[in-house]
């Protein structure tokens, strides 16, 4: 089972989430600036459902999430990791 780890980026409001031995997309990239942008993408939609998410960038190797400046990373990062693990578990057989 993959594990998801968060790493800082130069932007203190963004974290980069990677999974060992798993990918988030087959190829390409997806970038969403709002919940409306992400409404037709299962992972993007689930991430924007979390309170505090402002922007989502997805490539095969990692997902970068930018939070609203007033949001706290402590609960948000844990929720993001949970969503990413659930996504990876659900796409394992696809």
C-alpha positions, 0 to 999 in steps of 0.5 A: 500500500502506498504512503503519501508524504508532504513536502514544503515548496517555496510558497508557504501556502503550498505543499507537494504530496508524493506517493511512493510507488504510485501515480496520481495520473497516467500522464499529463497534468491537471490544474484547477483554480476553483471547485467549479474547475474541478467538478468533473475530475474525481480527485480534484473535486474531492480535494476542493471539498476540503475547507481551505483548498485554493488551488490544485495541481496534479501530475503523475508523480505528485499533487501540489495543493495551495491553501487559503492564507488563513487556513491552517496546514495541520488539519488540512494536510492530514485531510489531503493525505487521506483523500489521496490515499483513498484515491490511490486505493480506488484506482489501484485496479484501474 
